[in-house]
Each structure stands twice: as C-alpha cells, then as structure tokens.
C-alpha cells in the first residue's frame, strides 16, 4: 500500500518502518521481532505529522513515554490451508483494472470519503490481490485484499455490503484457497470482527497492539 502511494519503507533487523507518514489506516512502523528497541523504532518514523501509528506485533512495548497511547488491542489469526470454506452466494474475481478497483474502493469505503486510498498502482504489485464479490449485474457487494508471501496469505479489508464480514468471509476464503491452495490464511481482528473470524475457522494465535502518537 505504501509503495502505491510513492512511499518506500525500510526493513531493519527488528522492524519495518516508513520515513514519512503512511496512508490512512496503515502503520508507520511494524515490529518484526520481540523486544524491539523503543527509541530506535520511534526515531525511524515521522511523529511530527498527526496520526503516526506503530503496530506492536508482539504487544510487548510500552510507548507511552514516547508520546503514544494504545489505539486498540487485537489478536493475530491463523487458518489452515486445508480448512473447508462455505460456498458463497456471489461469484468472486481478482480485480485487474482501475475501473473495477474504483468500484471496489467505493463499496469498501461506504461513503466515508476515503476511497482514494486504493490507487491503480496497487494492481501492479505481484503479491497483492484485490478480491471482489459481485452481484449478477456486476456491482461489487463484498471484498478483501489478499497479500501473498512464501509461507502464508494475509487477508485484510474484509467487507460485505449485505451481511458484513460474516457474509463476506466464505467467498474470501474460497477465493484465497483457489489462488493459493497450499497456503494458510492469516490476519488480525478485534472485537466482533474477531468473533466472526473465529466462526469461519480462524484460531487466535497471539496478541498485537496498535499505538497512536498523541503529542
């Protein structure tokens, strides 16, 4: 997502970080190992611009002295590749053109004014797959973003206009399985969305925490 906005991140030994503010809803840094050095981590991001966030992937940092507060706590999720998925009422496809991506983004946004977050450049990333469930007349009614690595496929931005994530997950999981039949599905959720994901075969496997810079 950051690359699609022209922003290149940097990998360190214990964290990924971006030197300038990342797109809305996306963290400015993500820890990759337990016990990341707090001072080094904070120094690698732009806390001068409002809204800087850090994804504390192991929920083991205290960033309060650096001017952050906890935005929310969540759980990492894992679903085996072999787990069955229920049939979806919608046909699903991988978005491949800017017009469909725009329709997908408008459906995902639901009128909040943030559809421009998803730019056409995102379609050029070979590891990113925007999944769309469409009605018989071609309107996007549900969707998600799948990000593939060698070991897993990460799923985020799950939405359903009719029935919410609970209605969307069967199609998302079926599409992910068809694309990556040998890869487990991972992600993270909180609150009711966590309950829904568990209902669809995910297992919570550990905590994470999102910190928001507040001064």
C-alpha positions as CSV (number, residue, x, y, z in Angstrom):
1,X,0.0,0.0,0.0
2,X,2.8,2.5,0.9
3,X,4.5,1.8,-2.4
4,X,1.3,2.5,-4.3
5,X,1.4,6.0,-2.8
6,X,5.0,6.5,-3.7
7,X,6.5,5.8,-0.3
8,X,9.2,3.2,0.2
9,X,9.6,1.6,3.6
10,X,12.8,0.2,5.1
11,X,13.4,-3.1,6.8
12,X,15.6,-3.3,9.8
13,X,16.6,-6.3,12.0
14,X,13.6,-5.9,14.3
15,X,11.1,-3.7,12.4
16,X,9.8,-2.3,9.1
17,X,9.3,1.5,9.1
18,X,8.5,4.4,6.8
19,X,10.4,7.7,6.9
20,X,7.3,9.7,6.1
21,X,3.6,9.4,7.1
22,X,2.0,6.3,5.6
23,X,-1.5,6.1,4.0
24,X,-4.6,6.3,6.3
25,X,-5.1,3.1,8.4
26,X,-1.6,1.8,7.6
27,X,1.1,1.8,10.3
28,X,4.3,3.9,10.1
29,X,6.2,1.0,11.7
30,X,5.7,-2.7,12.3
31,X,7.8,-4.7,14.7
32,X,9.2,-7.9,13.3
33,X,10.7,-9.4,16.4
34,X,10.0,-9.3,20.1
35,X,11.8,-6.7,22.2
36,X,12.3,-4.0,19.6
37,X,14.3,-1.0,20.8
38,X,11.7,1.7,21.5
39,X,13.9,4.7,20.9
40,X,15.3,3.4,17.7
41,X,11.8,2.5,16.4
42,X,10.3,5.9,17.2
43,X,13.3,7.7,15.6
44,X,12.7,5.9,12.3
45,X,9.2,7.4,11.7
46,X,7.7,10.9,11.4
47,X,6.0,11.7,14.6
48,X,5.8,15.4,13.7
49,X,2.8,14.7,11.4
50,X,-0.5,13.9,13.0
51,X,-1.7,10.3,13.2
52,X,1.6,8.3,13.3
53,X,1.0,4.7,14.4
54,X,3.1,1.7,15.3
55,X,2.0,-1.9,15.0
56,X,3.4,-3.6,18.1
57,X,3.3,-7.1,16.6
58,X,4.0,-8.8,19.9
59,X,2.2,-6.4,22.3
60,X,5.4,-6.2,24.3
61,X,6.3,-2.5,24.1
62,X,5.5,0.5,26.3
63,X,5.4,3.6,24.0
64,X,3.7,6.0,26.5
65,X,6.9,7.9,27.3
66,X,7.4,8.5,23.6
67,X,4.0,10.2,23.3
68,X,1.9,7.3,22.2
69,X,-1.3,5.8,23.6
70,X,-3.0,2.4,22.8
71,X,-5.4,2.8,19.9
72,X,-6.6,-0.8,20.2
73,X,-5.5,-4.4,21.0
74,X,-6.2,-7.3,18.7
75,X,-5.4,-10.9,18.0
76,X,-3.3,-12.5,15.2
77,X,-5.3,-15.1,13.4
78,X,-4.3,-18.3,11.6
79,X,-6.5,-20.6,9.4
80,X,-5.0,-23.8,8.0
81,X,-4.9,-24.2,4.2
82,X,-6.9,-27.5,4.5
83,X,-9.8,-25.9,6.4
84,X,-13.0,-26.1,4.4
85,X,-14.9,-22.9,3.4
86,X,-18.6,-22.5,2.9
87,X,-19.9,-21.7,-0.5
88,X,-20.5,-18.1,-1.4
89,X,-23.7,-16.6,-2.9
90,X,-21.6,-14.3,-5.1
91,X,-19.1,-15.0,-7.9
92,X,-15.6,-13.8,-6.9
93,X,-12.7,-12.5,-9.0
94,X,-9.4,-10.8,-8.7
95,X,-9.7,-7.1,-9.6
96,X,-7.5,-6.4,-12.6
97,X,-8.4,-2.9,-13.9
98,X,-8.6,0.6,-12.4
99,X,-12.3,1.0,-13.1
100,X,-13.2,-2.1,-11.1
101,X,-10.8,-1.2,-8.4
102,X,-12.5,2.2,-8.1
103,X,-15.9,0.4,-7.8
104,X,-14.4,-1.9,-5.2
105,X,-12.9,1.0,-3.2
106,X,-16.2,2.9,-3.2
107,X,-18.0,-0.2,-1.9
108,X,-15.4,-0.7,0.8
109,X,-15.5,2.9,1.8
110,X,-19.3,3.0,2.2
111,X,-19.4,6.8,1.8
112,X,-16.7,7.8,4.3
113,X,-14.6,9.7,1.7
114,X,-11.5,7.5,1.7
115,X,-11.9,5.5,-1.5
116,X,-8.8,7.3,-3.0
117,X,-6.7,5.2,-0.6
118,X,-6.7,2.4,-3.1
119,X,-4.8,3.7,-6.2
120,X,-4.4,1.9,-9.5
121,X,-0.7,1.4,-8.8
122,X,-1.8,-1.2,-6.2
123,X,-2.7,-3.5,-9.1
124,X,0.9,-3.6,-10.3
125,X,2.1,-5.3,-7.1
126,X,2.5,-9.1,-7.9
127,X,2.0,-10.1,-4.3
128,X,-1.3,-8.1,-3.8
129,X,-4.7,-9.4,-4.9
130,X,-7.8,-7.3,-4.5
131,X,-10.8,-9.8,-4.3
132,X,-14.3,-8.7,-5.3
133,X,-17.6,-10.5,-4.9
134,X,-20.0,-9.2,-7.5
135,X,-23.8,-9.4,-8.0
136,X,-25.4,-10.6,-11.2
137,X,-25.4,-7.1,-12.6
138,X,-21.7,-6.6,-11.9
139,X,-21.8,-4.4,-8.8
140,X,-19.2,-5.0,-6.1
141,X,-21.0,-6.3,-3.0
142,X,-18.1,-7.7,-0.9
143,X,-14.4,-7.8,-1.0
144,X,-11.0,-8.1,0.7
145,X,-7.3,-7.7,0.0
146,X,-5.0,-10.8,-0.1
147,X,-1.2,-10.3,0.3
148,X,0.9,-13.4,-0.6
149,X,4.2,-14.4,0.9
150,X,6.1,-17.6,0.5
151,X,4.6,-19.1,3.7
152,X,1.1,-17.5,4.1
153,X,-1.5,-15.3,2.6
154,X,-2.6,-12.3,4.6
155,X,-6.1,-11.1,4.3
156,X,-7.3,-7.6,5.3
157,X,-10.0,-5.1,4.5
158,X,-12.8,-7.7,4.5
159,X,-16.2,-6.1,3.9
160,X,-19.7,-7.1,2.8
161,X,-22.5,-4.7,1.9
162,X,-25.1,-7.3,2.7
163,X,-24.4,-9.0,6.0
164,X,-21.0,-7.6,6.8
165,X,-17.8,-9.7,7.2
166,X,-19.8,-12.7,8.3
167,X,-21.4,-12.8,4.8
168,X,-18.1,-12.0,3.0
169,X,-15.7,-14.5,4.6
170,X,-16.9,-17.6,2.8
171,X,-16.2,-16.0,-0.6
172,X,-12.9,-14.5,0.6
173,X,-11.7,-17.8,1.9
174,X,-12.8,-19.8,-1.2
175,X,-11.1,-17.3,-3.5
176,X,-7.9,-17.4,-1.4
177,X,-7.9,-21.2,-1.5
178,X,-8.3,-21.2,-5.3
179,X,-5.4,-18.8,-5.7
180,X,-3.2,-20.3,-3.0
181,X,-4.4,-23.8,-2.2
182,X,-1.3,-24.8,-0.1
183,X,-1.0,-21.6,2.0
184,X,-2.7,-20.9,5.3
185,X,-4.6,-17.7,5.7
186,X,-3.5,-15.2,8.4
187,X,-4.6,-11.7,9.6
188,X,-5.7,-9.9,12.7
189,X,-9.0,-8.7,14.1
190,X,-10.6,-7.3,17.2
191,X,-14.0,-7.1,18.9
192,X,-17.0,-8.5,16.9
193,X,-14.8,-8.9,13.8
194,X,-12.6,-11.3,15.8
195,X,-15.7,-13.3,16.9
196,X,-16.8,-13.5,13.2
197,X,-13.4,-14.7,12.0
198,X,-13.2,-17.4,14.6
199,X,-16.6,-18.6,13.5
200,X,-15.1,-19.0,10.0
201,X,-12.3,-21.3,11.1
202,X,-9.6,-18.9,12.3
203,X,-7.7,-19.5,15.5
204,X,-6.3,-16.6,17.6
205,X,-2.5,-17.2,18.0
206,X,-1.2,-14.2,19.8
207,X,-1.8,-10.5,20.7
208,X,-0.8,-7.4,18.9
209,X,-1.3,-3.7,19.8
210,X,-1.7,-0.5,17.7
211,X,-0.2,2.6,19.2
212,X,-1.2,6.1,18.1
213,X,1.1,9.1,18.6
214,X,-0.8,11.8,20.6
215,X,1.5,14.7,21.0
